Amino acid sequence: MSNAENLSLRNGYGVTYATLDETGLHFESELAIHLQDGSLLTLKMPTRQSEQHAIREALRGRTNRRAA
């Protein structure tokens, strides 16, 4: 379990960006936390393997539907 998963956040959420280029699929994940003063704190965090797998599978399904 990651540190981000250990936090009890009511004002936070995770964001994962996936980009595809000529070298392959790349992932970048962040934890975004809304602070009491109204500002937003973002922390880079590793993308979980299960999330990478789910994104790859979703893209694979989209590619297969286009080919059909």
Secondary structure, DSSP 4 states (H G I P E B T S, - for coil): --HHHHS--SSEEEEEEEEEETTEEEEEEEEEEE-TTS-EEEEEEPPPHHHHHHHHHHHHHHHHHHH-
